[in-house]
Amino acid sequence: MSTATESGRTDVPLGRLLFDRLQEQLVEGTYPPGSRVPIDAIKEEFGVSKQPVMEALRRLATMGLVEIVPQSGCVVRQYTQQEARDFFGVFGSFEGDIAAAAALRHVPEELAELDHALELLHQAEHTPEVVQRSRDYFRYNAVFHRVIHRMARSPLIADLSQRMWVLSDFLMYSFAGAAPIAGAVDPRNHDHDLIRTAIRDRNDTVARAAMDHHIRSITRLFAD
């Protein structure tokens, strides 16, 4: 089944549209951690029954964004700051290994894709409005890291990483917020430059260390 989009396209499955929209809202804090997900309002917004909404929420639950409470409903997951710090420590090591593999396994043609994503990230530094700058950063940051995942030639690991990236974005918005993220775009892009150079030079040691540092340093944005 498909539904029309604002552009008039009808080739996007309704279930995927619903899932993507809910994921975006959860990551960006439309429904704050600890709050109840308004299932009836979502049904009305999309013109669907409860079943597809719950299917989307069950998928989001497996990604750590929501918790379905039997006989009660669904709430947005609420993590402690220590849990978030622990997550980024593990995630940094995981992504560091991927970057190291990308440095050794990439083909030269893929560097153009990485450079294009990096160019978009640097353009985001100049987005004047704070919330939009943080959104631009998240969007192009995802593109940059997806290219590195392809370079690593390990689809299973890339799939696991993509799920972790969603939780990473959720935690960044939960504990940092749009303003600190927008203010950190420039230094975050400095990290991206280092990672790109290490991958280009096939220096797996530096690529691993730079990526690990890049991920772990996210916690510096957290409010005390």
TITORGU-628773 format. One record per residue: residue in three letters; x, y, z of N, C-alpha, C in turn; residue number from 1. Coordinates in steps of 0.02 Angstrom, whole numbers, plus 50000, padded with zeros to 5 digits. Example, Ala and Ser with C-alpha at 12.3 -4.5 7.8 and 13.67 -1.06 7.14 Angstrom:
<sites>
r nu nv nw cau cav caw cu cv cw k
ALA 50660 49716 50390 50615 49775 50390 50660 49835 50390 1;
SER 50642 49888 50354 50684 49947 50357 50645 50002 50394 2;
</sites>
This chain:
<sites>
r nu nv nw cau cav caw cu cv cw k
MET 50043 49940 50000 50000 50000 50000 50044 50062 50000 1;
SER 50023 50113 49964 50062 50174 49961 50018 50233 49974 2;
THR 50051 50290 49986 50014 50351 50000 50047 50409 49964 3;
ALA 50009 50461 49950 50036 50519 49916 50077 50561 49964 4;
THR 50131 50590 49939 50172 50636 49978 50155 50707 49956 5;
GLU 50186 50757 49989 50173 50827 49973 50193 50842 49901 6;
SER 50241 50804 49875 50263 50817 49806 50219 50782 49755 7;
GLY 50170 50742 49780 50125 50708 49735 50145 50637 49720 8;
ARG 50204 50615 49746 50226 50547 49734 50181 50498 49772 9;
THR 50171 50440 49742 50130 50389 49775 50168 50323 49781 10;
ASP 50235 50326 49777 50274 50265 49777 50305 50250 49845 11;
VAL 50287 50287 49898 50314 50275 49964 50263 50234 50004 12;
PRO 50281 50173 50025 50234 50133 50064 50213 50169 50127 13;
LEU 50149 50163 50144 50123 50198 50202 50158 50177 50266 14;
GLY 50171 50111 50272 50205 50087 50332 50273 50118 50341 15;
ARG 50311 50124 50286 50377 50155 50288 50373 50229 50303 16;
LEU 50324 50263 50273 50315 50334 50285 50300 50346 50359 17;
LEU 50256 50305 50387 50237 50311 50457 50297 50298 50503 18;
PHE 50334 50245 50489 50392 50228 50529 50444 50284 50527 19;
ASP 50460 50308 50466 50511 50360 50459 50491 50424 50495 20;
ARG 50426 50441 50490 50403 50503 50522 50405 50497 50598 21;
LEU 50384 50440 50624 50387 50431 50697 50459 50431 50722 22;
GLN 50503 50398 50685 50573 50397 50704 50601 50468 50706 23;
GLU 50586 50507 50655 50610 50576 50652 50584 50617 50711 24;
GLN 50520 50609 50727 50491 50646 50782 50521 50626 50849 25;
LEU 50535 50562 50858 50564 50538 50920 50636 50564 50927 26;
VAL 50674 50560 50874 50744 50582 50876 50748 50656 50891 27;
GLU 50704 50696 50860 50708 50768 50867 50671 50795 50928 28;
GLY 50642 50750 50968 50613 50772 51031 50541 50796 51028 29;
THR 50506 50781 50975 50435 50799 50972 50398 50769 51031 30;
TYR 50416 50707 51047 50390 50673 51106 50449 50664 51153 31;
PRO 50453 50703 51207 50511 50701 51251 50519 50634 51287 32;
PRO 50580 50617 51307 50591 50556 51345 50546 50552 51407 33;
GLY 50516 50494 51417 50471 50485 51473 50399 50501 51459 34;
SER 50385 50534 51402 50316 50553 51386 50280 50495 51351 35;
ARG 50215 50499 51352 50174 50448 51320 50167 50464 51245 36;
VAL 50174 50413 51203 50165 50422 51132 50090 50425 51117 37;
PRO 50065 50479 51086 49992 50487 51075 49968 50445 51016 38;
ILE 49953 50383 51028 49935 50337 50975 49873 50360 50937 39;
ASP 49822 50383 50973 49761 50404 50940 49773 50464 50894 40;
ALA 49814 50511 50917 49830 50569 50876 49869 50549 50814 41;
ILE 49913 50501 50820 49951 50477 50762 49905 50442 50712 42;
LYS 49858 50402 50738 49809 50370 50694 49772 50422 50654 43;
GLU 49751 50475 50687 49712 50527 50653 49755 50565 50602 44;
GLU 49817 50579 50621 49862 50616 50576 49874 50579 50511 45;
PHE 49883 50512 50514 49898 50472 50455 49836 50439 50425 46;
GLY 49779 50444 50459 49719 50413 50433 49723 50337 50430 47;
VAL 49751 50307 50483 49761 50235 50484 49729 50206 50547 48;
SER 49726 50140 50548 49702 50105 50608 49759 50099 50658 49;
LYS 49744 50069 50714 49795 50062 50767 49850 50013 50747 50;
GLN 49834 49963 50706 49882 49911 50691 49946 49936 50659 51;
PRO 49944 49975 50605 50008 49999 50576 50047 50044 50622 52;
VAL 50012 50081 50664 50047 50124 50713 50086 50081 50762 53;
MET 50053 50028 50787 50086 49984 50835 50144 49945 50803 54;
GLU 50135 49927 50739 50190 49893 50704 50251 49937 50700 55;
ALA 50240 50001 50685 50296 50049 50681 50327 50058 50750 56;
LEU 50286 50062 50802 50312 50072 50869 50350 50011 50894 57;
ARG 50328 49951 50874 50365 49891 50894 50434 49891 50862 58;
ARG 50439 49913 50800 50505 49918 50767 50548 49969 50803 59;
LEU 50518 50025 50822 50556 50077 50857 50577 50054 50927 60;
ALA 50537 50009 50956 50555 49982 51022 50618 49940 51017 61;
THR 50625 49902 50962 50685 49861 50954 50748 49904 50945 62;
MET 50738 49967 50926 50794 50013 50916 50809 50054 50979 63;
GLY 50769 50042 51031 50782 50075 51094 50752 50144 51101 64;
LEU 50705 50163 51058 50677 50231 51061 50613 50234 51102 65;
VAL 50575 50181 51104 50512 50181 51142 50507 50116 51182 66;
GLU 50461 50116 51228 50446 50056 51267 50371 50045 51266 67;
ILE 50350 49986 51245 50278 49970 51243 50260 49937 51310 68;
VAL 50212 49969 51344 50191 49945 51410 50124 49910 51403 69;
PRO 50122 49844 51416 50059 49807 51408 50002 49838 51447 70;
GLN 49944 49842 51414 49883 49868 51444 49888 49942 51462 71;
SER 49940 49975 51440 49949 50045 51458 49961 50090 51397 72;
GLY 50002 50067 51351 50017 50108 51292 50091 50106 51276 73;
CYS 50117 50163 51256 50186 50167 51234 50217 50231 51260 74;
VAL 50278 50227 51287 50312 50286 51312 50380 50292 51279 75;
VAL 50406 50353 51275 50472 50365 51247 50524 50344 51298 76;
ARG 50574 50306 51276 50625 50281 51321 50663 50339 51353 77;
GLN 50678 50330 51416 50715 50381 51454 50778 50349 51482 78;
TYR 50836 50374 51461 50899 50346 51483 50933 50393 51532 79;
THR 50976 50366 51574 51017 50408 51618 51076 50434 51577 80;
GLN 51106 50488 51602 51164 50515 51568 51222 50465 51569 81;
GLN 51228 50426 51623 51281 50376 51626 51271 50322 51573 82;
GLU 51208 50302 51562 51194 50253 51510 51214 50281 51441 83;
ALA 51200 50345 51430 51217 50376 51366 51293 50378 51357 84;
ARG 51329 50396 51410 51402 50398 51406 51430 50328 51392 85;
ASP 51403 50278 51425 51425 50209 51414 51412 50189 51341 86;
PHE 51354 50208 51316 51337 50192 51246 51388 50221 51198 87;
PHE 51404 50285 51206 51450 50317 51159 51521 50289 51165 88;
GLY 51539 50263 51224 51604 50230 51231 51607 50167 51189 89;
VAL 51555 50126 51194 51552 50065 51154 51545 50081 51080 90;
PHE 51502 50129 51064 51490 50148 50995 51553 50175 50962 91;
GLY 51594 50211 51000 51656 50238 50973 51703 50182 50951 92;
SER 51709 50131 50992 51752 50074 50974 51725 50039 50912 93;
PHE 51660 50031 50909 51627 49997 50853 51639 50034 50788 94;
GLU 51626 50099 50789 51636 50140 50729 51709 50147 50710 95;
GLY 51752 50145 50761 51824 50149 50747 51847 50089 50706 96;
ASP 51821 50030 50722 51838 49970 50684 51813 49975 50612 97;
ILE 51753 50004 50604 51726 50012 50536 51769 50060 50495 98;
ALA 51790 50116 50526 51832 50164 50491 51898 50133 50471 99;
ALA 51926 50092 50515 51990 50058 50500 51981 50011 50440 100;
ALA 51926 49974 50439 51913 49930 50382 51904 49969 50318 101;
ALA 51869 50027 50323 51858 50069 50264 51925 50094 50236 102;
ALA 51971 50111 50281 52037 50135 50258 52074 50083 50217 103;
LEU 52065 50020 50235 52101 49966 50201 52064 49939 50140 104;
ARG 51997 49945 50139 51958 49910 50088 51927 49954 50035 105;
HIS 51928 50020 50043 51893 50063 49996 51926 50062 49928 106;
VAL 51885 50079 49878 51912 50089 49810 51915 50165 49798 107;
PRO 51962 50188 49757 51973 50260 49748 51910 50298 49729 108;
GLU 51866 50267 49689 51806 50302 49666 51761 50323 49724 109;
GLU 51764 50287 49779 51720 50303 49836 51742 50366 49873 110;
LEU 51804 50387 49863 51827 50447 49896 51788 50509 49871 111;
ALA 51766 50508 49809 51727 50564 49783 51661 50570 49820 112;
GLU 51630 50513 49836 51568 50514 49875 51580 50542 49945 113;
LEU 51634 50521 49975 51650 50544 50042 51664 50619 50042 114;
ASP 51699 50642 49991 51714 50714 49985 51650 50755 49975 115;
HIS 51603 50728 49937 51540 50764 49926 51502 50770 49992 116;
ALA 51498 50716 50030 51464 50718 50095 51499 50767 50142 117;
LEU 51565 50769 50139 51603 50815 50182 51591 50887 50162 118;
GLU 51585 50899 50097 51569 50966 50073 51502 50990 50099 119;
LEU 51452 50946 50098 51386 50963 50124 51389 50978 50199 120;
LEU 51429 50939 50235 51436 50952 50307 51467 51020 50320 121;
HIS 51516 51039 50280 51546 51105 50289 51498 51161 50270 122;
GLN 51455 51148 50221 51404 51198 50204 51356 51209 50262 123;
ALA 51343 51155 50299 51296 51160 50356 51322 51208 50410 124;
GLU 51388 51219 50412 51416 51265 50461 51387 51335 50452 125;
HIS 51365 51351 50392 51342 51419 50377 51266 51426 50377 126;
THR 51230 51373 50396 51157 51379 50402 51142 51425 50461 127;
PRO 51108 51481 50450 51101 51531 50503 51055 51510 50560 128;
GLU 51000 51475 50545 50951 51459 50597 50974 51397 50635 129;
VAL 50973 51401 50702 51003 51351 50745 50972 51281 50735 130;
VAL 50906 51277 50738 50873 51211 50733 50886 51181 50664 131;
GLN 50883 51221 50612 50895 51196 50545 50967 51175 50537 132;
ARG 51014 51211 50568 51084 51192 50563 51095 51123 50595 133;
SER 51064 51111 50652 51072 51046 50684 51041 50991 50640 134;
ARG 50984 51005 50608 50953 50956 50565 50997 50942 50503 135;
ASP 51024 50996 50474 51069 50987 50417 51129 50945 50436 136;
TYR 51156 50958 50495 51213 50920 50519 51196 50846 50524 137;
PHE 51140 50830 50556 51120 50760 50563 51111 50726 50495 138;
ARG 51079 50762 50449 51064 50733 50384 51129 50717 50346 139;
TYR 51174 50765 50342 51235 50755 50303 51285 50711 50341 140;
ASN 51283 50713 50407 51325 50669 50446 51307 50596 50432 141;
ALA 51243 50582 50426 51221 50514 50410 51247 50492 50342 142;
VAL 51246 50537 50293 51271 50521 50227 51346 50505 50230 143;
PHE 51383 50547 50265 51456 50538 50272 51472 50469 50300 144;
HIS 51438 50450 50353 51454 50387 50386 51427 50327 50346 145;
ARG 51374 50336 50309 51350 50281 50266 51401 50265 50212 146;
VAL 51434 50316 50186 51486 50304 50135 51542 50263 50167 147;
ILE 51562 50280 50227 51615 50242 50261 51593 50170 50273 148;
HIS 51530 50161 50289 51504 50092 50299 51510 50052 50235 149;
ARG 51494 50082 50178 51501 50047 50114 51574 50031 50100 150;
MET 51617 50077 50116 51689 50066 50105 51715 50006 50145 151;
ALA 51686 49993 50203 51710 49940 50247 51694 49871 50220 152;
ARG 51648 49866 50171 51631 49802 50139 51607 49750 50189 153;
SER 51565 49771 50236 51538 49725 50286 51465 49741 50298 154;
PRO 51419 49718 50255 51349 49736 50261 51317 49721 50328 155;
LEU 51335 49665 50359 51306 49648 50424 51325 49700 50476 156;
ILE 51388 49718 50479 51411 49768 50528 51380 49836 50512 157;
ALA 51375 49853 50448 51345 49917 50429 51272 49920 50451 158;
ASP 51236 49865 50444 51166 49864 50465 51160 49874 50540 159;
LEU 51202 49841 50579 51201 49851 50651 51218 49923 50669 160;
SER 51266 49951 50633 51286 50019 50647 51231 50069 50632 161;
GLN 51194 50058 50578 51140 50104 50561 51088 50108 50617 162;
ARG 51074 50052 50648 51027 50052 50705 51055 50091 50764 163;
MET 51119 50083 50774 51151 50119 50829 51154 50194 50816 164;
TRP 51159 50213 50752 51161 50285 50735 51095 50319 50753 165;
VAL 51040 50283 50743 50975 50312 50761 50973 50325 50836 166;
LEU 50995 50277 50876 50996 50286 50948 51045 50342 50967 167;
SER 51101 50346 50931 51149 50399 50944 51118 50468 50934 168;
ASP 51082 50477 50879 51049 50541 50867 50997 50556 50920 169;
PHE 50960 50505 50940 50909 50513 50992 50941 50536 51057 170;
LEU 50996 50506 51076 51030 50524 51138 51061 50593 51134 171;
MET 51087 50611 51075 51116 50678 51067 51063 50732 51077 172;
TYR 51004 50723 51047 50951 50772 51057 50926 50772 51129 173;
SER 50923 50713 51159 50897 50707 51228 50941 50743 51278 174;
PHE 51007 50735 51272 51053 50761 51322 51090 50824 51302 175;
ALA 51091 50840 51238 51125 50901 51216 51074 50953 51192 176;
GLY 51033 50935 51143 50986 50982 51115 51012 51016 51053 177;
ALA 50968 51050 51018 50985 51078 50952 51040 51131 50956 178;
ALA 51037 51176 51006 51084 51231 51008 51157 51208 51017 179;
PRO 51171 51165 51066 51241 51141 51073 51265 51102 51012 180;
ILE 51220 51064 50981 51239 51027 50921 51256 51075 50865 181;
ALA 51213 51126 50855 51226 51175 50803 51291 51212 50815 182;
GLY 51306 51226 50879 51367 51262 50896 51430 51220 50887 183;
ALA 51422 51155 50883 51480 51110 50879 51493 51085 50807 184;
VAL 51456 51109 50759 51463 51084 50690 51534 51094 50664 185;
ASP 51564 51152 50677 51631 51166 50652 51683 51116 50681 186;
PRO 51689 51109 50747 51738 51061 50773 51722 50989 50755 187;
ARG 51658 50972 50749 51640 50904 50729 51664 50892 50657 188;
ASN 51660 50943 50615 51684 50936 50547 51760 50932 50543 189;
HIS 51794 50961 50591 51867 50953 50594 51883 50878 50603 190;
ASP 51845 50844 50646 51853 50772 50654 51840 50736 50588 191;
HIS 51788 50757 50553 51772 50725 50489 51830 50733 50439 192;
ASP 51862 50791 50440 51920 50802 50395 51976 50753 50411 193;
LEU 51989 50742 50475 52042 50697 50496 52026 50625 50476 194;
ILE 51963 50606 50485 51941 50538 50467 51948 50527 50392 195;
ARG 51926 50576 50354 51930 50571 50281 52003 50564 50258 196;
THR 52047 50605 50286 52118 50602 50266 52148 50534 50283 197;
ALA 52133 50508 50341 52160 50443 50361 52135 50387 50315 198;
ILE 52072 50390 50297 52045 50339 50251 52077 50346 50182 199;
ARG 52084 50407 50158 52116 50418 50093 52187 50390 50092 200;
ASP 52223 50399 50147 52293 50378 50152 52299 50304 50170 201;
ARG 52243 50270 50178 52241 50199 50198 52278 50187 50264 202;
ASN 52271 50236 50308 52301 50231 50374 52248 50207 50423 203;
ASP 52243 50141 50431 52190 50113 50473 52197 50131 50546 204;
THR 52260 50139 50569 52271 50156 50640 52244 50225 50657 205;
VAL 52259 50273 50615 52234 50341 50627 52159 50345 50615 206;
ALA 52134 50310 50564 52062 50311 50551 52024 50284 50610 207;
ARG 52048 50229 50640 52015 50201 50699 52015 50249 50757 208;
ALA 52074 50278 50771 52080 50324 50828 52039 50387 50819 209;
ALA 52040 50414 50758 52003 50476 50745 51928 50465 50751 210;
MET 51903 50409 50725 51832 50395 50729 51811 50381 50801 211;
ASP 51851 50343 50837 51836 50328 50907 51830 50393 50947 212;
HIS 51879 50437 50938 51877 50502 50972 51816 50542 50952 213;
HIS 51801 50543 50888 51744 50581 50861 51679 50560 50895 214;
ILE 51668 50496 50902 51606 50471 50932 51605 50483 51007 215;
ARG 51658 50466 51042 51660 50473 51114 51653 50546 51136 216;
SER 51679 50592 51096 51678 50663 51115 51609 50694 51111 217;
ILE 51560 50657 51084 51491 50682 51083 51468 50700 51153 218;
THR 51491 50662 51203 51467 50673 51271 51489 50740 51299 219;
ARG 51537 50773 51267 51557 50840 51290 51501 50891 51280 220;
LEU 51454 50875 51237 51398 50920 51223 51342 50914 51275 221;
PHE 51346 50861 51316 51291 50850 51363 51288 50905 51415 222;
ALA 51228 50924 51433 51218 50972 51487 51231 50937 51553 223;
ASP 51260 50974 51601 51274 50945 51667 51209 50934 51706 224;
</sites>
